[in-house]
Amino acid sequence: MPRIASITAALVCGVAALVCAAPEAGADAADDCMPPPPGLVQDLYDWIGANSDYEVAAAKADPPEIIFCIEGEEVPYGAKTTMISPREMGIFDFEERRIYLVAPWRVEVPRDVGVLLHELVHDVQFLNRDWPCPGATEIEAYKLYEDWLAEQGVEIELNWLMIYMWSRCPRDIHPD
């Protein structure tokens, strides 16, 4: 159960948009990644604004920090740390407005760009409204991710049952 809570808290996500060179022997893949072009981030915010009810102007004016990390790395997340699991491709730290993208990723790969879009959706979600818990944002973010990929001609099968589980807020179950 703590692992599921960690996954929910970390806002486990989909696919991102970055240019990465093949890492040299012994080099960290994250060191070889270039940040996404600013125009790409702005274009993705525009897409989010056009395909949701969210206002994106504040996010566009001050985008979140984007940091590359690698599988198995522990990264700061709010007041804690979280370890990047093998199935994670991106995480949004809503307290710090920081996106972690798992290297290596390429801007030419629509699924990679989709991960960045998914994380930017989280940024817009938290700038626009309060949520009962961070995980509650997942269903909507994955739906927008799926829609964006479909527009790119990429079919993806998502596990909606798992996404539903990630999106559930923990309940305070204590006997009286």
C-alpha positions in Angstrom: 0.0 0.0 0.0 2.8 2.5 0.7 4.1 1.9 -2.9 0.7 2.8 -4.3 0.5 6.0 -2.2 4.0 6.9 -3.4 3.0 6.4 -7.0 -0.1 8.5 -6.5 1.8 11.2 -4.7 4.4 11.3 -7.4 1.7 11.7 -10.1 3.1 8.9 -12.2 2.8 9.7 -15.8 3.2 8.9 -19.4 5.7 10.1 -22.1 7.9 13.3 -22.7 9.5 15.4 -25.3 13.3 15.8 -25.2 16.3 15.5 -27.4 18.7 13.0 -26.1 22.0 11.8 -27.5 23.0 8.2 -26.9 24.8 8.2 -23.6 28.5 7.4 -23.7 29.7 4.4 -21.8 29.5 5.3 -18.1 27.6 8.6 -18.7 24.2 9.2 -17.1 21.5 9.4 -19.8 20.1 12.4 -18.1 23.3 14.3 -18.6 23.0 13.8 -22.4 19.4 15.2 -22.7 18.6 18.7 -24.0 15.6 20.5 -22.6 12.6 20.6 -24.8 12.5 23.7 -27.1 10.6 26.5 -25.4 8.3 26.7 -28.5 7.3 23.1 -27.9 6.3 23.8 -24.3 4.3 26.8 -25.4 2.6 24.8 -28.2 1.6 22.0 -25.7 0.1 24.6 -23.4 -1.8 26.0 -26.3 -3.1 22.5 -27.1 -4.1 22.0 -23.5 -6.0 25.3 -23.5 -7.8 24.5 -26.7 -8.8 20.9 -25.5 -9.8 21.6 -21.9 -11.6 24.3 -19.9 -8.3 25.4 -18.3 -6.7 28.8 -18.5 -3.1 28.4 -19.6 -1.8 32.0 -19.7 -0.2 31.8 -16.2 1.5 28.5 -17.0 2.8 29.8 -20.4 4.2 33.0 -18.8 6.1 31.0 -16.1 6.5 27.3 -17.1 7.7 24.8 -14.5 11.3 23.7 -14.2 12.1 20.6 -16.2 14.7 18.2 -14.9 16.0 15.0 -16.4 16.5 11.9 -14.2 17.1 8.2 -14.6 15.4 5.1 -13.5 16.4 4.2 -9.9 17.3 7.8 -9.1 15.9 9.4 -5.9 14.6 12.9 -6.7 13.3 15.6 -4.4 9.5 15.7 -4.3 8.0 18.3 -2.0 9.5 17.8 1.4 10.4 14.1 0.7 12.1 12.1 -2.0 10.7 9.6 -4.4 12.6 6.9 -6.4 12.0 6.7 -10.1 10.6 3.3 -10.8 11.1 1.3 -14.0 7.7 2.1 -15.4 7.7 5.9 -14.8 8.5 8.2 -17.6 7.7 11.5 -15.9 6.6 13.0 -12.6 5.2 16.3 -11.7 6.0 17.8 -8.3 3.0 20.1 -7.7 4.5 21.7 -4.6 7.6 22.9 -6.4 6.2 23.1 -10.0 8.9 20.8 -11.2 8.7 18.2 -14.0 11.0 15.2 -13.9 11.4 13.5 -17.2 13.1 10.1 -17.3 15.9 9.9 -19.8 16.6 9.1 -22.5 13.8 10.8 -24.5 13.6 12.3 -28.0 11.6 15.3 -29.2 11.0 13.3 -32.4 9.1 10.6 -30.6 5.4 11.5 -30.1 5.0 9.2 -27.1 7.9 11.1 -25.5 6.3 14.5 -26.3 3.1 13.1 -24.8 4.8 12.5 -21.5 5.8 16.1 -21.3 2.2 17.1 -22.3 0.8 14.9 -19.5 3.1 16.6 -17.0 2.2 20.1 -18.3 -1.5 19.1 -17.9 -0.8 18.6 -14.2 0.8 22.0 -14.0 -2.3 23.6 -15.5 -4.6 21.5 -13.3 -2.9 22.7 -10.1 -2.7 26.3 -11.2 -6.4 26.4 -12.0 -8.1 24.7 -9.1 -7.7 22.8 -5.8 -7.8 19.1 -5.8 -8.8 16.7 -3.0 -5.5 14.9 -3.5 -2.7 15.0 -6.2 -3.8 11.6 -7.7 -7.3 13.0 -8.5 -5.8 14.7 -11.5 -4.7 11.5 -13.2 -7.8 10.4 -15.2 -8.2 13.8 -16.9 -4.4 14.1 -17.6 -4.3 10.6 -19.1 -7.4 11.4 -21.2 -5.8 14.5 -22.6 -2.5 12.5 -23.2 -4.5 9.8 -25.1 -6.3 12.5 -27.2 -3.1 14.3 -28.0 -1.4 11.0 -29.1 -4.4 10.1 -31.2 -4.1 13.5 -33.0 -0.5 12.5 -33.8 -1.7 9.2 -35.2 -0.4 7.1 -32.3 -2.6 4.5 -30.8 -2.0 3.7 -27.1 -3.7 1.2 -24.8 -4.0 2.6 -21.4 -4.9 0.5 -18.3 -7.9 2.6 -17.2 -8.5 0.5 -14.1 -5.0 1.2 -12.9 -5.4 4.9 -13.7 -8.6 4.9 -11.8 -6.8 3.4 -8.8 -4.1 6.0 -9.0 -6.7 8.7 -9.1 -8.5 7.7 -5.9 -7.7 9.8 -2.9 -6.7 8.0 0.3 -9.5 7.8 2.8 -9.2 8.5 6.4 -10.3 5.1 7.8 -9.9 5.2 11.5 -12.2 3.4 14.0 -13.9 5.8 16.4 
